[in-house]
Amino acid sequence: MVVLYTILIGFFIGLIARALKPGDDRMGILATTAFGIGGALLARYVGQTMNWYHDSDPLAFIAAVTGSIVLLTVFALVRPKRRP
């Protein structure tokens, strides 16, 4: 049940991150979910390592969205440009 919850929250975090980040992100539901989960894991690791917040803190959700935006931005910079 925890895995399903993580996937569902990751999907919503990925959707919010894609809505807040400017630019054209052409990706599907699986990539959106993967970036949401990855951003949440990145934010959790950094936030708890730096002792900024704990699991039950509401700041964790904002940090997860921020982590997803960072991953989307890095992905957009690394991904080769499509030619028309």
Distance bins in CASP14 RR format, pairs under 12 A and 6 or more apart:
PFRMAT RR
TARGET T0000
AUTHOR 0000-0000-0000
RMODE 2
METHOD distances of the structure
MODEL  1
1 7 0 0 0 0 0 1 0 0 0 0 0
1 8 0 0 0 0 0 1 0 0 0 0 0
2 8 0 0 0 0 0 1 0 0 0 0 0
2 9 0 0 0 0 0 1 0 0 0 0 0
3 9 0 0 0 0 0 1 0 0 0 0 0
3 10 0 0 0 0 0 1 0 0 0 0 0
3 37 0 0 0 0 0 1 0 0 0 0 0
4 10 0 0 0 0 0 1 0 0 0 0 0
4 11 0 0 0 0 0 1 0 0 0 0 0
4 33 0 0 0 0 0 1 0 0 0 0 0
5 11 0 0 0 0 0 1 0 0 0 0 0
5 12 0 0 0 0 0 1 0 0 0 0 0
5 37 0 0 0 0 0 1 0 0 0 0 0
5 40 0 0 0 0 0 1 0 0 0 0 0
6 12 0 0 0 0 0 1 0 0 0 0 0
6 13 0 0 0 0 0 1 0 0 0 0 0
6 33 0 0 0 0 1 0 0 0 0 0 0
6 34 0 0 0 0 0 1 0 0 0 0 0
6 36 0 0 0 0 1 0 0 0 0 0 0
6 37 1 0 0 1 0 0 0 0 0 0 0
6 38 0 0 0 0 0 1 0 0 0 0 0
6 39 0 0 0 0 0 1 0 0 0 0 0
6 40 1 0 0 1 0 0 0 0 0 0 0
6 41 0 0 0 0 1 0 0 0 0 0 0
6 44 0 0 0 0 0 1 0 0 0 0 0
6 64 0 0 0 0 0 1 0 0 0 0 0
7 13 0 0 0 0 0 1 0 0 0 0 0
7 14 0 0 0 0 0 1 0 0 0 0 0
7 29 0 0 0 0 0 1 0 0 0 0 0
7 30 0 0 0 0 0 1 0 0 0 0 0
7 32 0 0 0 0 0 1 0 0 0 0 0
7 33 1 0 0 1 0 0 0 0 0 0 0
7 34 0 0 0 0 1 0 0 0 0 0 0
7 36 0 0 0 0 1 0 0 0 0 0 0
7 37 1 0 0 1 0 0 0 0 0 0 0
7 38 0 0 0 0 0 1 0 0 0 0 0
7 40 0 0 0 0 0 1 0 0 0 0 0
8 14 0 0 0 0 0 1 0 0 0 0 0
8 15 0 0 0 0 0 1 0 0 0 0 0
8 29 0 0 0 0 0 1 0 0 0 0 0
8 33 0 0 0 0 1 0 0 0 0 0 0
8 36 0 0 0 0 0 1 0 0 0 0 0
8 37 0 0 0 0 0 1 0 0 0 0 0
8 40 0 0 0 0 0 1 0 0 0 0 0
9 15 0 0 0 0 0 1 0 0 0 0 0
9 16 0 0 0 0 0 1 0 0 0 0 0
9 33 0 0 0 0 1 0 0 0 0 0 0
9 36 0 0 0 0 1 0 0 0 0 0 0
9 37 0 0 0 0 1 0 0 0 0 0 0
9 38 0 0 0 0 0 1 0 0 0 0 0
9 39 0 0 0 0 0 1 0 0 0 0 0
9 40 1 0 0 1 0 0 0 0 0 0 0
9 41 0 0 0 0 0 1 0 0 0 0 0
9 44 0 0 0 0 0 1 0 0 0 0 0
9 60 0 0 0 0 0 1 0 0 0 0 0
9 61 0 0 0 0 1 0 0 0 0 0 0
9 64 1 0 0 1 0 0 0 0 0 0 0
9 65 0 0 0 0 0 1 0 0 0 0 0
9 68 0 0 0 0 0 1 0 0 0 0 0
10 16 0 0 0 0 1 0 0 0 0 0 0
10 17 0 0 0 0 1 0 0 0 0 0 0
10 18 0 0 0 0 0 1 0 0 0 0 0
10 29 0 0 0 0 0 1 0 0 0 0 0
10 30 0 0 0 0 0 1 0 0 0 0 0
10 31 0 0 0 0 0 1 0 0 0 0 0
10 32 0 0 0 0 1 0 0 0 0 0 0
10 33 1 0 1 0 0 0 0 0 0 0 0
10 34 0 0 0 0 1 0 0 0 0 0 0
10 35 0 0 0 0 1 0 0 0 0 0 0
10 36 1 0 1 0 0 0 0 0 0 0 0
10 37 1 0 1 0 0 0 0 0 0 0 0
10 38 1 0 0 1 0 0 0 0 0 0 0
10 39 0 0 0 0 1 0 0 0 0 0 0
10 40 1 0 1 0 0 0 0 0 0 0 0
10 41 0 0 0 0 1 0 0 0 0 0 0
10 43 0 0 0 0 0 1 0 0 0 0 0
10 44 0 0 0 0 0 1 0 0 0 0 0
10 61 0 0 0 0 0 1 0 0 0 0 0
10 64 1 0 0 1 0 0 0 0 0 0 0
10 65 0 0 0 0 1 0 0 0 0 0 0
10 67 0 0 0 0 0 1 0 0 0 0 0
10 68 0 0 0 0 1 0 0 0 0 0 0
10 71 0 0 0 0 0 1 0 0 0 0 0
11 17 0 0 0 0 0 1 0 0 0 0 0
11 18 0 0 0 0 0 1 0 0 0 0 0
11 28 0 0 0 0 0 1 0 0 0 0 0
11 29 1 0 0 1 0 0 0 0 0 0 0
11 30 0 0 0 0 1 0 0 0 0 0 0
11 31 0 0 0 0 0 1 0 0 0 0 0
11 32 1 0 0 1 0 0 0 0 0 0 0
11 33 1 0 1 0 0 0 0 0 0 0 0
11 34 0 0 0 0 1 0 0 0 0 0 0
11 35 0 0 0 0 1 0 0 0 0 0 0
11 36 1 0 0 1 0 0 0 0 0 0 0
11 37 0 0 0 0 1 0 0 0 0 0 0
11 38 0 0 0 0 0 1 0 0 0 0 0
11 40 0 0 0 0 0 1 0 0 0 0 0
11 64 0 0 0 0 0 1 0 0 0 0 0
11 68 0 0 0 0 0 1 0 0 0 0 0
12 18 0 0 0 0 0 1 0 0 0 0 0
12 19 0 0 0 0 0 1 0 0 0 0 0
12 29 0 0 0 0 0 1 0 0 0 0 0
12 32 0 0 0 0 1 0 0 0 0 0 0
12 33 0 0 0 0 1 0 0 0 0 0 0
12 35 0 0 0 0 0 1 0 0 0 0 0
12 36 0 0 0 0 1 0 0 0 0 0 0
12 37 0 0 0 0 0 1 0 0 0 0 0
12 40 0 0 0 0 0 1 0 0 0 0 0
12 61 0 0 0 0 1 0 0 0 0 0 0
12 64 0 0 0 0 1 0 0 0 0 0 0
12 65 0 0 0 0 1 0 0 0 0 0 0
12 68 0 0 0 0 0 1 0 0 0 0 0
13 19 0 0 0 0 0 1 0 0 0 0 0
13 20 0 0 0 0 0 1 0 0 0 0 0
13 32 0 0 0 0 1 0 0 0 0 0 0
13 33 0 0 0 0 1 0 0 0 0 0 0
13 34 0 0 0 0 0 1 0 0 0 0 0
13 35 0 0 0 0 1 0 0 0 0 0 0
13 36 1 0 1 0 0 0 0 0 0 0 0
13 37 1 0 0 1 0 0 0 0 0 0 0
13 38 0 0 0 0 1 0 0 0 0 0 0
13 39 1 0 0 1 0 0 0 0 0 0 0
13 40 1 0 1 0 0 0 0 0 0 0 0
13 41 0 0 0 0 0 1 0 0 0 0 0
13 42 0 0 0 0 0 1 0 0 0 0 0
13 43 0 0 0 0 1 0 0 0 0 0 0
13 44 0 0 0 0 0 1 0 0 0 0 0
13 60 0 0 0 0 0 1 0 0 0 0 0
13 61 1 0 0 1 0 0 0 0 0 0 0
13 62 0 0 0 0 0 1 0 0 0 0 0
13 63 0 0 0 0 0 1 0 0 0 0 0
13 64 1 0 1 0 0 0 0 0 0 0 0
13 65 1 0 1 0 0 0 0 0 0 0 0
13 66 0 0 0 0 1 0 0 0 0 0 0
13 67 0 0 0 0 1 0 0 0 0 0 0
13 68 1 0 1 0 0 0 0 0 0 0 0
13 69 0 0 0 0 1 0 0 0 0 0 0
13 71 0 0 0 0 0 1 0 0 0 0 0
13 72 0 0 0 0 0 1 0 0 0 0 0
14 20 0 0 0 0 1 0 0 0 0 0 0
14 21 0 0 0 0 1 0 0 0 0 0 0
14 25 0 0 0 0 1 0 0 0 0 0 0
14 27 0 0 0 0 1 0 0 0 0 0 0
14 28 0 0 0 0 0 1 0 0 0 0 0
14 29 0 0 0 0 0 1 0 0 0 0 0
14 30 0 0 0 0 0 1 0 0 0 0 0
14 31 0 0 0 0 1 0 0 0 0 0 0
14 32 1 0 1 0 0 0 0 0 0 0 0
14 33 1 0 0 1 0 0 0 0 0 0 0
14 34 0 0 0 0 1 0 0 0 0 0 0
14 35 1 0 1 0 0 0 0 0 0 0 0
14 36 1 1 0 0 0 0 0 0 0 0 0
14 37 0 0 0 0 1 0 0 0 0 0 0
14 38 0 0 0 0 1 0 0 0 0 0 0
14 39 0 0 0 0 1 0 0 0 0 0 0
14 40 0 0 0 0 1 0 0 0 0 0 0
14 61 0 0 0 0 0 1 0 0 0 0 0
14 64 0 0 0 0 1 0 0 0 0 0 0
14 65 1 0 0 1 0 0 0 0 0 0 0
14 66 0 0 0 0 0 1 0 0 0 0 0
14 67 0 0 0 0 1 0 0 0 0 0 0
14 68 1 0 1 0 0 0 0 0 0 0 0
14 69 0 0 0 0 1 0 0 0 0 0 0
14 71 0 0 0 0 1 0 0 0 0 0 0
14 72 0 0 0 0 1 0 0 0 0 0 0
15 21 0 0 0 0 0 1 0 0 0 0 0
15 25 0 0 0 0 0 1 0 0 0 0 0
15 27 0 0 0 0 0 1 0 0 0 0 0
15 28 0 0 0 0 0 1 0 0 0 0 0
15 29 0 0 0 0 1 0 0 0 0 0 0
15 31 0 0 0 0 0 1 0 0 0 0 0
15 32 1 0 0 1 0 0 0 0 0 0 0
15 33 0 0 0 0 1 0 0 0 0 0 0
15 35 0 0 0 0 1 0 0 0 0 0 0
15 36 0 0 0 0 1 0 0 0 0 0 0
15 65 0 0 0 0 1 0 0 0 0 0 0
15 68 0 0 0 0 1 0 0 0 0 0 0
15 69 0 0 0 0 0 1 0 0 0 0 0
15 72 0 0 0 0 0 1 0 0 0 0 0
16 32 0 0 0 0 0 1 0 0 0 0 0
16 35 0 0 0 0 0 1 0 0 0 0 0
16 36 0 0 0 0 1 0 0 0 0 0 0
16 39 0 0 0 0 0 1 0 0 0 0 0
16 40 0 0 0 0 0 1 0 0 0 0 0
16 61 0 0 0 0 1 0 0 0 0 0 0
16 62 0 0 0 0 0 1 0 0 0 0 0
16 64 0 0 0 0 1 0 0 0 0 0 0
16 65 1 0 1 0 0 0 0 0 0 0 0
16 66 0 0 0 0 0 1 0 0 0 0 0
16 67 0 0 0 0 0 1 0 0 0 0 0
16 68 1 0 0 1 0 0 0 0 0 0 0
16 69 0 0 0 0 1 0 0 0 0 0 0
16 72 0 0 0 0 0 1 0 0 0 0 0
17 25 0 0 0 0 1 0 0 0 0 0 0
17 27 0 0 0 0 0 1 0 0 0 0 0
17 31 0 0 0 0 0 1 0 0 0 0 0
17 32 0 0 0 0 1 0 0 0 0 0 0
17 33 0 0 0 0 0 1 0 0 0 0 0
17 34 0 0 0 0 0 1 0 0 0 0 0
17 35 1 0 0 1 0 0 0 0 0 0 0
17 36 1 0 0 1 0 0 0 0 0 0 0
17 37 0 0 0 0 0 1 0 0 0 0 0
17 38 0 0 0 0 0 1 0 0 0 0 0
17 39 1 0 0 1 0 0 0 0 0 0 0
17 40 0 0 0 0 1 0 0 0 0 0 0
17 42 0 0 0 0 0 1 0 0 0 0 0
17 43 0 0 0 0 0 1 0 0 0 0 0
17 61 0 0 0 0 0 1 0 0 0 0 0
17 62 0 0 0 0 0 1 0 0 0 0 0
17 63 0 0 0 0 0 1 0 0 0 0 0
17 64 0 0 0 0 1 0 0 0 0 0 0
17 65 1 0 1 0 0 0 0 0 0 0 0
17 66 0 0 0 0 1 0 0 0 0 0 0
17 67 1 0 0 1 0 0 0 0 0 0 0
17 68 1 1 0 0 0 0 0 0 0 0 0
17 69 1 0 1 0 0 0 0 0 0 0 0
17 70 0 0 0 0 1 0 0 0 0 0 0
17 71 1 0 0 1 0 0 0 0 0 0 0
17 72 1 0 1 0 0 0 0 0 0 0 0
17 73 0 0 0 0 1 0 0 0 0 0 0
17 75 0 0 0 0 0 1 0 0 0 0 0
17 76 0 0 0 0 0 1 0 0 0 0 0
18 24 0 0 0 0 0 1 0 0 0 0 0
18 25 1 0 1 0 0 0 0 0 0 0 0
18 26 0 0 0 0 0 1 0 0 0 0 0
18 27 0 0 0 0 1 0 0 0 0 0 0
18 28 0 0 0 0 1 0 0 0 0 0 0
18 29 0 0 0 0 0 1 0 0 0 0 0
18 31 0 0 0 0 1 0 0 0 0 0 0
18 32 1 0 0 1 0 0 0 0 0 0 0
18 33 0 0 0 0 0 1 0 0 0 0 0
18 34 0 0 0 0 0 1 0 0 0 0 0
18 35 1 0 0 1 0 0 0 0 0 0 0
18 36 0 0 0 0 1 0 0 0 0 0 0
18 65 0 0 0 0 0 1 0 0 0 0 0
18 68 0 0 0 0 1 0 0 0 0 0 0
18 69 0 0 0 0 1 0 0 0 0 0 0
18 71 0 0 0 0 0 1 0 0 0 0 0
18 72 1 0 0 1 0 0 0 0 0 0 0
18 73 0 0 0 0 0 1 0 0 0 0 0
18 75 0 0 0 0 0 1 0 0 0 0 0
18 76 0 0 0 0 0 1 0 0 0 0 0
19 25 0 0 0 0 1 0 0 0 0 0 0
19 32 0 0 0 0 0 1 0 0 0 0 0
19 65 0 0 0 0 1 0 0 0 0 0 0
19 68 0 0 0 0 0 1 0 0 0 0 0
19 69 0 0 0 0 0 1 0 0 0 0 0
19 72 0 0 0 0 0 1 0 0 0 0 0
20 62 0 0 0 0 0 1 0 0 0 0 0
20 65 1 0 0 1 0 0 0 0 0 0 0
20 66 0 0 0 0 1 0 0 0 0 0 0
20 67 0 0 0 0 0 1 0 0 0 0 0
20 68 0 0 0 0 1 0 0 0 0 0 0
20 69 1 0 0 1 0 0 0 0 0 0 0
20 70 0 0 0 0 0 1 0 0 0 0 0
20 72 0 0 0 0 1 0 0 0 0 0 0
20 73 0 0 0 0 0 1 0 0 0 0 0
21 27 0 0 0 0 0 1 0 0 0 0 0
21 32 0 0 0 0 0 1 0 0 0 0 0
21 35 0 0 0 0 1 0 0 0 0 0 0
21 36 0 0 0 0 0 1 0 0 0 0 0
21 65 0 0 0 0 1 0 0 0 0 0 0
21 66 0 0 0 0 0 1 0 0 0 0 0
21 67 0 0 0 0 0 1 0 0 0 0 0
21 68 0 0 0 0 1 0 0 0 0 0 0
21 69 1 0 1 0 0 0 0 0 0 0 0
21 70 0 0 0 0 1 0 0 0 0 0 0
21 71 0 0 0 0 1 0 0 0 0 0 0
21 72 1 0 1 0 0 0 0 0 0 0 0
21 73 1 0 0 1 0 0 0 0 0 0 0
21 74 0 0 0 0 0 1 0 0 0 0 0
21 75 0 0 0 0 0 1 0 0 0 0 0
21 76 0 0 0 0 1 0 0 0 0 0 0
22 69 0 0 0 0 0 1 0 0 0 0 0
22 72 0 0 0 0 0 1 0 0 0 0 0
22 73 0 0 0 0 1 0 0 0 0 0 0
22 76 0 0 0 0 0 1 0 0 0 0 0
23 69 0 0 0 0 0 1 0 0 0 0 0
23 72 0 0 0 0 1 0 0 0 0 0 0
23 73 0 0 0 0 1 0 0 0 0 0 0
23 75 0 0 0 0 0 1 0 0 0 0 0
23 76 1 0 0 1 0 0 0 0 0 0 0
24 72 0 0 0 0 0 1 0 0 0 0 0
24 76 0 0 0 0 1 0 0 0 0 0 0
24 79 0 0 0 0 0 1 0 0 0 0 0
24 81 0 0 0 0 0 1 0 0 0 0 0
24 82 0 0 0 0 1 0 0 0 0 0 0
25 31 0 0 0 0 1 0 0 0 0 0 0
25 32 0 0 0 0 1 0 0 0 0 0 0
25 35 0 0 0 0 1 0 0 0 0 0 0
25 68 0 0 0 0 0 1 0 0 0 0 0
25 69 0 0 0 0 0 1 0 0 0 0 0
25 71 0 0 0 0 0 1 0 0 0 0 0
25 72 1 0 0 1 0 0 0 0 0 0 0
25 73 0 0 0 0 1 0 0 0 0 0 0
25 75 0 0 0 0 1 0 0 0 0 0 0
25 76 1 0 0 1 0 0 0 0 0 0 0
25 79 0 0 0 0 1 0 0 0 0 0 0
26 32 0 0 0 0 0 1 0 0 0 0 0
26 72 0 0 0 0 0 1 0 0 0 0 0
26 75 0 0 0 0 0 1 0 0 0 0 0
26 76 0 0 0 0 0 1 0 0 0 0 0
26 79 0 0 0 0 1 0 0 0 0 0 0
26 81 0 0 0 0 0 1 0 0 0 0 0
26 82 0 0 0 0 1 0 0 0 0 0 0
27 33 0 0 0 0 1 0 0 0 0 0 0
27 34 0 0 0 0 1 0 0 0 0 0 0
27 35 1 0 0 1 0 0 0 0 0 0 0
27 36 0 0 0 0 0 1 0 0 0 0 0
27 71 0 0 0 0 0 1 0 0 0 0 0
27 72 0 0 0 0 1 0 0 0 0 0 0
27 75 0 0 0 0 1 0 0 0 0 0 0
27 76 0 0 0 0 0 1 0 0 0 0 0
27 79 0 0 0 0 1 0 0 0 0 0 0
28 34 0 0 0 0 1 0 0 0 0 0 0
28 35 0 0 0 0 0 1 0 0 0 0 0
29 35 0 0 0 0 0 1 0 0 0 0 0
29 36 0 0 0 0 0 1 0 0 0 0 0
30 36 0 0 0 0 0 1 0 0 0 0 0
30 37 0 0 0 0 0 1 0 0 0 0 0
31 37 0 0 0 0 0 1 0 0 0 0 0
31 38 0 0 0 0 0 1 0 0 0 0 0
31 68 0 0 0 0 0 1 0 0 0 0 0
31 71 0 0 0 0 0 1 0 0 0 0 0
31 72 0 0 0 0 1 0 0 0 0 0 0
31 75 0 0 0 0 1 0 0 0 0 0 0
31 79 0 0 0 0 0 1 0 0 0 0 0
32 38 0 0 0 0 0 1 0 0 0 0 0
32 39 0 0 0 0 0 1 0 0 0 0 0
32 68 0 0 0 0 1 0 0 0 0 0 0
32 71 0 0 0 0 0 1 0 0 0 0 0
32 72 0 0 0 0 1 0 0 0 0 0 0
32 75 0 0 0 0 0 1 0 0 0 0 0
33 39 0 0 0 0 0 1 0 0 0 0 0
33 40 0 0 0 0 0 1 0 0 0 0 0
33 68 0 0 0 0 0 1 0 0 0 0 0
34 40 0 0 0 0 0 1 0 0 0 0 0
34 41 0 0 0 0 0 1 0 0 0 0 0
34 68 0 0 0 0 1 0 0 0 0 0 0
34 71 0 0 0 0 1 0 0 0 0 0 0
34 72 0 0 0 0 0 1 0 0 0 0 0
34 75 0 0 0 0 0 1 0 0 0 0 0
35 41 0 0 0 0 0 1 0 0 0 0 0
35 42 0 0 0 0 0 1 0 0 0 0 0
35 64 0 0 0 0 0 1 0 0 0 0 0
35 65 0 0 0 0 0 1 0 0 0 0 0
35 67 0 0 0 0 1 0 0 0 0 0 0
35 68 1 0 1 0 0 0 0 0 0 0 0
35 69 0 0 0 0 1 0 0 0 0 0 0
35 70 0 0 0 0 1 0 0 0 0 0 0
35 71 1 0 1 0 0 0 0 0 0 0 0
35 72 1 0 1 0 0 0 0 0 0 0 0
35 73 0 0 0 0 0 1 0 0 0 0 0
35 74 0 0 0 0 0 1 0 0 0 0 0
35 75 1 0 0 1 0 0 0 0 0 0 0
35 76 0 0 0 0 0 1 0 0 0 0 0
36 42 0 0 0 0 1 0 0 0 0 0 0
36 43 0 0 0 0 1 0 0 0 0 0 0
36 44 0 0 0 0 0 1 0 0 0 0 0
36 61 0 0 0 0 0 1 0 0 0 0 0
36 64 1 0 0 1 0 0 0 0 0 0 0
36 65 0 0 0 0 1 0 0 0 0 0 0
36 66 0 0 0 0 0 1 0 0 0 0 0
36 67 0 0 0 0 1 0 0 0 0 0 0
36 68 1 0 1 0 0 0 0 0 0 0 0
36 69 0 0 0 0 1 0 0 0 0 0 0
36 70 0 0 0 0 0 1 0 0 0 0 0
36 71 1 0 0 1 0 0 0 0 0 0 0
36 72 0 0 0 0 1 0 0 0 0 0 0
36 75 0 0 0 0 0 1 0 0 0 0 0
37 43 0 0 0 0 0 1 0 0 0 0 0
37 44 0 0 0 0 0 1 0 0 0 0 0
37 64 0 0 0 0 1 0 0 0 0 0 0
37 67 0 0 0 0 0 1 0 0 0 0 0
37 68 0 0 0 0 1 0 0 0 0 0 0
37 71 0 0 0 0 1 0 0 0 0 0 0
38 44 0 0 0 0 1 0 0 0 0 0 0
38 45 0 0 0 0 1 0 0 0 0 0 0
38 46 0 0 0 0 0 1 0 0 0 0 0
38 64 0 0 0 0 1 0 0 0 0 0 0
38 65 0 0 0 0 0 1 0 0 0 0 0
38 67 1 0 0 1 0 0 0 0 0 0 0
38 68 1 0 0 1 0 0 0 0 0 0 0
38 69 0 0 0 0 0 1 0 0 0 0 0
38 70 0 0 0 0 0 1 0 0 0 0 0
38 71 1 0 0 1 0 0 0 0 0 0 0
38 72 0 0 0 0 0 1 0 0 0 0 0
38 74 0 0 0 0 0 1 0 0 0 0 0
38 75 0 0 0 0 0 1 0 0 0 0 0
39 45 0 0 0 0 1 0 0 0 0 0 0
39 46 0 0 0 0 1 0 0 0 0 0 0
39 47 0 0 0 0 0 1 0 0 0 0 0
39 60 0 0 0 0 0 1 0 0 0 0 0
39 61 0 0 0 0 0 1 0 0 0 0 0
39 63 0 0 0 0 1 0 0 0 0 0 0
39 64 1 0 0 1 0 0 0 0 0 0 0
39 65 0 0 0 0 1 0 0 0 0 0 0
39 66 0 0 0 0 1 0 0 0 0 0 0
39 67 1 0 1 0 0 0 0 0 0 0 0
39 68 1 0 1 0 0 0 0 0 0 0 0
39 69 0 0 0 0 1 0 0 0 0 0 0
39 70 1 0 0 1 0 0 0 0 0 0 0
39 71 1 0 1 0 0 0 0 0 0 0 0
39 72 0 0 0 0 1 0 0 0 0 0 0
39 73 0 0 0 0 0 1 0 0 0 0 0
39 74 0 0 0 0 0 1 0 0 0 0 0
39 75 0 0 0 0 0 1 0 0 0 0 0
40 46 0 0 0 0 0 1 0 0 0 0 0
40 47 0 0 0 0 0 1 0 0 0 0 0
40 55 0 0 0 0 0 1 0 0 0 0 0
40 60 0 0 0 0 1 0 0 0 0 0 0
40 61 0 0 0 0 1 0 0 0 0 0 0
40 62 0 0 0 0 0 1 0 0 0 0 0
40 63 0 0 0 0 1 0 0 0 0 0 0
40 64 1 1 0 0 0 0 0 0 0 0 0
40 65 0 0 0 0 1 0 0 0 0 0 0
40 66 0 0 0 0 0 1 0 0 0 0 0
40 67 1 0 0 1 0 0 0 0 0 0 0
40 68 1 0 0 1 0 0 0 0 0 0 0
40 69 0 0 0 0 0 1 0 0 0 0 0
40 70 0 0 0 0 0 1 0 0 0 0 0
40 71 0 0 0 0 1 0 0 0 0 0 0
41 47 0 0 0 0 0 1 0 0 0 0 0
41 48 0 0 0 0 0 1 0 0 0 0 0
41 60 0 0 0 0 0 1 0 0 0 0 0
41 63 0 0 0 0 0 1 0 0 0 0 0
41 64 0 0 0 0 1 0 0 0 0 0 0
41 67 0 0 0 0 1 0 0 0 0 0 0
41 68 0 0 0 0 1 0 0 0 0 0 0
41 70 0 0 0 0 0 1 0 0 0 0 0
41 71 0 0 0 0 1 0 0 0 0 0 0
42 48 0 0 0 0 0 1 0 0 0 0 0
42 49 0 0 0 0 0 1 0 0 0 0 0
42 63 0 0 0 0 1 0 0 0 0 0 0
42 64 0 0 0 0 1 0 0 0 0 0 0
42 65 0 0 0 0 0 1 0 0 0 0 0
42 66 0 0 0 0 1 0 0 0 0 0 0
42 67 1 0 1 0 0 0 0 0 0 0 0
42 68 0 0 0 0 1 0 0 0 0 0 0
42 69 0 0 0 0 0 1 0 0 0 0 0
42 70 1 0 0 1 0 0 0 0 0 0 0
42 71 1 0 0 1 0 0 0 0 0 0 0
42 72 0 0 0 0 0 1 0 0 0 0 0
42 74 0 0 0 0 0 1 0 0 0 0 0
43 49 0 0 0 0 0 1 0 0 0 0 0
43 50 0 0 0 0 0 1 0 0 0 0 0
43 52 0 0 0 0 1 0 0 0 0 0 0
43 53 0 0 0 0 1 0 0 0 0 0 0
43 55 0 0 0 0 0 1 0 0 0 0 0
43 57 0 0 0 0 0 1 0 0 0 0 0
43 59 0 0 0 0 1 0 0 0 0 0 0
43 60 1 0 0 1 0 0 0 0 0 0 0
43 61 0 0 0 0 1 0 0 0 0 0 0
43 62 0 0 0 0 1 0 0 0 0 0 0
43 63 1 1 0 0 0 0 0 0 0 0 0
43 64 1 0 1 0 0 0 0 0 0 0 0
43 65 0 0 0 0 1 0 0 0 0 0 0
43 66 1 0 0 1 0 0 0 0 0 0 0
43 67 1 0 1 0 0 0 0 0 0 0 0
43 68 1 0 0 1 0 0 0 0 0 0 0
43 69 0 0 0 0 0 1 0 0 0 0 0
43 70 0 0 0 0 1 0 0 0 0 0 0
43 71 0 0 0 0 1 0 0 0 0 0 0
44 50 0 0 0 0 0 1 0 0 0 0 0
44 52 0 0 0 0 0 1 0 0 0 0 0
44 53 0 0 0 0 1 0 0 0 0 0 0
44 54 0 0 0 0 1 0 0 0 0 0 0
44 55 1 0 0 1 0 0 0 0 0 0 0
44 57 0 0 0 0 0 1 0 0 0 0 0
44 59 0 0 0 0 0 1 0 0 0 0 0
44 60 1 0 0 1 0 0 0 0 0 0 0
44 61 0 0 0 0 0 1 0 0 0 0 0
44 63 1 0 0 1 0 0 0 0 0 0 0
44 64 1 0 0 1 0 0 0 0 0 0 0
44 66 0 0 0 0 0 1 0 0 0 0 0
44 67 0 0 0 0 1 0 0 0 0 0 0
44 68 0 0 0 0 0 1 0 0 0 0 0
45 52 0 0 0 0 0 1 0 0 0 0 0
45 60 0 0 0 0 0 1 0 0 0 0 0
45 63 0 0 0 0 0 1 0 0 0 0 0
45 64 0 0 0 0 0 1 0 0 0 0 0
45 67 0 0 0 0 0 1 0 0 0 0 0
46 52 1 0 0 1 0 0 0 0 0 0 0
46 53 0 0 0 0 0 1 0 0 0 0 0
46 60 0 0 0 0 0 1 0 0 0 0 0
46 63 1 0 0 1 0 0 0 0 0 0 0
46 64 0 0 0 0 0 1 0 0 0 0 0
46 66 0 0 0 0 1 0 0 0 0 0 0
46 67 0 0 0 0 1 0 0 0 0 0 0
46 70 0 0 0 0 1 0 0 0 0 0 0
47 53 1 0 0 1 0 0 0 0 0 0 0
47 54 0 0 0 0 1 0 0 0 0 0 0
47 55 0 0 0 0 0 1 0 0 0 0 0
47 57 0 0 0 0 1 0 0 0 0 0 0
47 59 0 0 0 0 1 0 0 0 0 0 0
47 60 0 0 0 0 1 0 0 0 0 0 0
47 62 0 0 0 0 0 1 0 0 0 0 0
47 63 1 0 0 1 0 0 0 0 0 0 0
47 64 0 0 0 0 0 1 0 0 0 0 0
47 66 0 0 0 0 0 1 0 0 0 0 0
47 67 0 0 0 0 0 1 0 0 0 0 0
48 54 1 0 0 1 0 0 0 0 0 0 0
48 55 1 0 0 1 0 0 0 0 0 0 0
48 56 0 0 0 0 0 1 0 0 0 0 0
48 57 0 0 0 0 1 0 0 0 0 0 0
48 59 0 0 0 0 0 1 0 0 0 0 0
48 60 0 0 0 0 1 0 0 0 0 0 0
48 63 0 0 0 0 1 0 0 0 0 0 0
49 63 0 0 0 0 0 1 0 0 0 0 0
50 59 0 0 0 0 0 1 0 0 0 0 0
50 63 0 0 0 0 0 1 0 0 0 0 0
51 57 0 0 0 0 0 1 0 0 0 0 0
52 59 1 0 0 1 0 0 0 0 0 0 0
52 60 0 0 0 0 1 0 0 0 0 0 0
52 62 0 0 0 0 0 1 0 0 0 0 0
52 63 1 0 0 1 0 0 0 0 0 0 0
52 66 0 0 0 0 0 1 0 0 0 0 0
53 59 1 0 1 0 0 0 0 0 0 0 0
53 60 1 0 1 0 0 0 0 0 0 0 0
53 61 0 0 0 0 0 1 0 0 0 0 0
53 62 0 0 0 0 1 0 0 0 0 0 0
53 63 1 0 0 1 0 0 0 0 0 0 0
53 64 0 0 0 0 0 1 0 0 0 0 0
54 60 1 0 0 1 0 0 0 0 0 0 0
54 63 0 0 0 0 0 1 0 0 0 0 0
55 61 0 0 0 0 0 1 0 0 0 0 0
55 63 0 0 0 0 0 1 0 0 0 0 0
55 64 0 0 0 0 0 1 0 0 0 0 0
57 63 0 0 0 0 1 0 0 0 0 0 0
57 64 0 0 0 0 0 1 0 0 0 0 0
58 64 0 0 0 0 0 1 0 0 0 0 0
58 65 0 0 0 0 0 1 0 0 0 0 0
59 65 0 0 0 0 0 1 0 0 0 0 0
59 66 0 0 0 0 0 1 0 0 0 0 0
60 66 0 0 0 0 0 1 0 0 0 0 0
60 67 0 0 0 0 0 1 0 0 0 0 0
61 67 0 0 0 0 0 1 0 0 0 0 0
61 68 0 0 0 0 0 1 0 0 0 0 0
62 68 0 0 0 0 0 1 0 0 0 0 0
62 69 0 0 0 0 0 1 0 0 0 0 0
63 69 0 0 0 0 0 1 0 0 0 0 0
63 70 0 0 0 0 0 1 0 0 0 0 0
64 70 0 0 0 0 0 1 0 0 0 0 0
64 71 0 0 0 0 0 1 0 0 0 0 0
65 71 0 0 0 0 0 1 0 0 0 0 0
65 72 0 0 0 0 0 1 0 0 0 0 0
66 72 0 0 0 0 0 1 0 0 0 0 0
66 73 0 0 0 0 0 1 0 0 0 0 0
67 73 0 0 0 0 1 0 0 0 0 0 0
67 74 0 0 0 0 1 0 0 0 0 0 0
67 75 0 0 0 0 0 1 0 0 0 0 0
68 74 0 0 0 0 0 1 0 0 0 0 0
68 75 0 0 0 0 0 1 0 0 0 0 0
69 75 0 0 0 0 0 1 0 0 0 0 0
69 76 0 0 0 0 0 1 0 0 0 0 0
70 76 0 0 0 0 0 1 0 0 0 0 0
70 77 0 0 0 0 0 1 0 0 0 0 0
71 77 0 0 0 0 0 1 0 0 0 0 0
71 78 0 0 0 0 0 1 0 0 0 0 0
71 79 0 0 0 0 0 1 0 0 0 0 0
72 78 0 0 0 0 0 1 0 0 0 0 0
72 79 0 0 0 0 0 1 0 0 0 0 0
73 79 0 0 0 0 0 1 0 0 0 0 0
76 82 0 0 0 0 0 1 0 0 0 0 0
END
